[in-house]
């Protein structure tokens, strides 16, 4: 299979500002319109559900990966192109990693931070060289970038930690970057 896929990490809630949901919808629409497969956590809630629904509505393919215990809590998104049920969160994260050619990080909470830190760490350790793009909706990513800067300033990370990810201001820029990555891969 030679399709280009992006794994999206984002919130299981919509956040407090409607701009977050609007950005998630725009991302999903853009992925569907550009023929980029969405790989995500499989939930029907929050920004995850909004992104997946918009991708499907735009004619795109969506693969959800959800641990069985979350599926039993009825947060599973029904009607996806493909749903993969895993035995644990760890297995889920490994599959999210394996199926994505690139990663998009949208606003989210602790789970989004967990996934982002892990994928950055794997990149730092040389386990992959896939692009990681943080979309800074309403300045959401600024505290994360500041945290990375503090780890560098305090001697806990090398200056090259800045090169592990790209920061973009909006969904349109993220989609343009994905198109460029797909074109470079072809």
C-alpha positions in Angstrom: 0.0 0.0 0.0 1.5 3.3 -1.1 -1.0 5.8 0.3 0.2 8.6 2.5 -1.0 8.5 6.1 -0.8 11.0 8.9 -1.3 10.1 12.6 -3.1 12.9 14.4 -2.8 13.3 18.2 -5.5 15.6 19.7 -7.9 16.1 22.5 -10.7 13.8 23.5 -12.6 16.9 24.5 -13.4 20.0 22.3 -11.7 22.5 24.5 -13.1 25.8 25.6 -12.9 27.9 22.4 -14.8 27.0 19.3 -11.7 27.7 17.2 -10.3 24.3 18.4 -13.3 22.4 16.9 -13.2 24.6 13.8 -9.5 23.7 13.3 -10.1 20.0 13.9 -12.9 20.1 11.3 -10.7 22.0 8.8 -7.9 19.4 9.3 -10.3 16.5 8.7 -11.8 18.2 5.6 -8.3 18.9 4.2 -7.1 15.4 4.8 -10.1 13.9 3.1 -9.9 16.3 0.1 -6.1 15.7 -0.3 -6.5 11.9 -0.1 -4.4 11.6 3.0 -5.5 8.8 5.3 -6.1 9.8 8.9 -4.8 7.5 11.6 -6.1 8.4 15.1 -7.1 7.0 18.5 -10.5 5.7 17.4 -12.7 7.8 19.7 -15.9 9.6 18.7 -15.4 12.3 21.3 -13.8 15.8 21.3 -11.4 16.9 18.6 -10.6 13.3 17.7 -14.2 12.7 16.7 -14.5 16.0 14.9 -11.4 15.3 12.8 -12.5 11.8 12.0 -16.0 12.8 11.0 -14.8 15.6 8.8 -12.3 13.4 7.1 -15.0 10.8 6.3 -17.5 13.5 5.2 -14.8 14.7 2.7 -14.5 11.2 1.3 -11.3 10.3 3.1 -10.1 7.1 4.7 -9.9 6.9 8.4 -8.2 4.2 10.5 -9.0 4.3 14.2 -6.9 2.4 16.8 -8.6 1.9 20.2 -7.8 -0.2 23.2 -10.5 -2.7 24.1 -11.2 -1.1 27.5 -12.0 2.3 25.9 -14.2 0.5 23.4 -16.3 -0.9 26.2 -16.8 2.6 27.5 -18.6 3.3 24.3 -16.3 6.0 23.0 -15.5 4.0 19.8 -16.2 5.8 16.5 -18.5 3.7 14.4 -18.3 3.8 10.6 -14.6 4.2 10.1 -12.8 2.8 7.1 -10.9 0.5 9.5 -11.0 0.0 13.3 -8.1 -1.8 15.0 -8.8 -2.9 18.6 -5.7 -3.3 20.8 -5.1 -4.9 24.2 -3.5 -1.9 25.8 -2.6 1.8 25.4 1.0 0.8 24.7 0.0 -1.4 21.8 -2.2 1.4 20.5 0.7 3.9 20.5 2.9 1.4 18.7 0.3 1.0 16.0 -0.4 4.8 15.8 3.3 5.2 15.2 3.7 2.4 12.7 0.8 3.5 10.4 1.7 7.1 10.2 4.1 8.6 7.6 4.0 11.9 9.6 2.5 13.2 12.8 0.2 16.1 13.4 -0.3 17.3 17.0 -3.4 19.4 17.5 -4.6 20.9 20.9 -5.3 18.3 23.5 -4.7 17.2 27.1 -2.5 14.8 29.0 -3.0 12.0 26.5 -1.9 14.2 23.7 1.1 15.3 25.6 2.0 11.7 26.4 1.8 10.7 22.8 3.7 13.7 21.6 6.5 13.3 24.2 6.9 9.6 23.3 7.1 10.1 19.6 9.6 13.0 20.1 11.7 10.8 22.4 11.7 7.9 19.9 12.9 10.4 17.2 15.6 11.8 19.5 16.8 8.2 20.1 17.0 7.5 16.4 14.0 5.1 16.2 12.4 7.1 13.4 12.8 10.2 11.3 9.2 11.0 10.6 8.0 14.6 10.6 6.3 15.8 13.7 4.2 18.9 13.2 2.6 20.9 16.1 -0.3 23.1 15.0 -0.4 26.1 17.3 -4.1 26.9 17.4 -4.6 30.0 19.6 -1.1 29.6 21.0 -1.9 26.2 22.4 1.6 24.8 21.7 3.5 27.7 23.2 3.8 26.2 26.7 5.0 23.0 25.2 7.7 24.8 23.2 8.6 26.7 26.3 9.0 23.4 28.2 11.4 22.1 25.5 13.3 25.4 25.7 13.6 25.0 29.5 15.0 21.5 29.1 17.6 22.9 26.7 18.4 25.9 28.9 18.8 23.8 32.0 21.0 21.2 30.3 18.6 18.3 30.2 18.4 18.3 26.4 20.7 19.3 23.5 19.9 22.2 21.3 19.0 19.7 18.6 15.8 19.0 20.5 14.4 22.0 18.7 14.8 20.2 15.5 12.7 17.2 16.5 9.4 19.0 15.6 8.0 21.7 13.4 5.7 24.4 14.7 3.1 25.8 12.3 0.5 28.5 13.0 -2.6 26.9 11.5 -4.2 24.0 9.8 -3.7 25.4 6.3 0.1 25.5 6.8 0.0 22.0 8.3 -1.9 20.7 5.2 0.6 22.4 2.8 3.4 20.8 4.7 1.8 17.3 4.4 1.3 17.8 0.7 5.0 18.7 0.4 6.0 15.6 2.4 3.8 13.4 0.3 5.2 14.9 -2.9 8.8 14.3 -1.7 7.9 10.6 -0.9 6.5 9.9 -4.4 
